[in-house]
Amino acid sequence: MVGVACGASPVPYNSIGFLLGPLHEEFGWSFRDISLGLTICGIAGSLLVPVYGSLSDRLGVRPVALFSLLAFGISFAALALTAASLTGYWLLWLVVGVVGFGSTPVTWTRGVNLWFFRRRGLALGITLVGTSLTAILVPPLAAYSVENFGWRLTFPILAVLPLFLALPIGLLLFREPRPEQRPPELTVDGVLPGVTLREAIGGYRFWLIWVSILCVAFAYGGIFVHLAQLLIGHGFTVTAAAAIVSTQGLAILVGRIGTGYLLDRFWAPLVTLPLLSAPAIACWLLAGDGLTTLLAVVSAVILGSAAGAETDLIAFLAGRYFGMAHYGKIYGMLYLPFGLASAVSPAVYGWVRDTTGTYDAMLYVAIGLFIAGAVMLLGLGKYPDFQAGKRLA
């Protein structure tokens, strides 16, 4: 949980919204160009997630995840060295993405999936609550740090989380189960069952999941990063915006645990249909004028609940539909659309804001993407039974 919370995805995404304004004021860069740094980070990291997944399958989660935590903390702190060169700023974000994305759920969820089967959904939900805690704690921390110490010191202050919290705890406590400690349902004759990456890619289920993740992540990634700036644009103070964004974190927490609990009891696409389509309502509420505090909080809660469901779903579906034999590689490929869309989306939202003066046009596009992503998962069909030797159709 702590490793997930302090990884290279939640810490930057939950803090960049409070750094956009100060960077814009100091260097005169557009919101699009500032957001592009996070986009570069996300694209670079997402392209390497399958590599980190493959390394986790071969070397184990522990060395890959802990090394990446260390590298992420150092490289994120180095963003304090940003000068007036926009290219240099982008290069610093590139380094964060290249070295840091081994600390994302691609590694940690493999370890959890190897410990649990019957209560896997709940276990994954509790593990991924880490990002909820980040969404609750980092926005006010980032806002306070920017206001009192400036944007430069905010980067090393936030880097304390991976370097001096997650890394020591991971070194002391995180282990994968030995073969004899794995749940009996997880193995067949002592071997982890499942399809290869080639077999998974050759089936329609993989692509249904892939495109669904792409739609939802593109819709959500930008609004998540720009929510604070959107609220400030509606007249909310920085402190009020941080408080509202933090309610999103509370909703992510409830969404993660609640979704995990339901995934253990009901068919996954049916569980996530209302959760992934509900953000369309939030986007409609956030568009236009007359946004009240109540509507802003309701929107943040709806968006947070969906975020809580989405990342749980990737890990759960990868394990249930494709098995654990090549989980790291397959999860990495399913994380790819999530990472790429989450990376590109903030820049697109920023471009829309720079061009039109509001986020409304992109919010209306997001409404359709949320609904499409939720509905298409209904075509996945039953879970394969790897214990019985059945393969994907």
Summary of the structure (lengths in Angstrom):
residues: 393
radius of gyration: 19.9
end to end distance: 34.4
largest distance: 62.3
contacts: 1553
relative contact order: 0.17
helix: 81%
strand: 1%
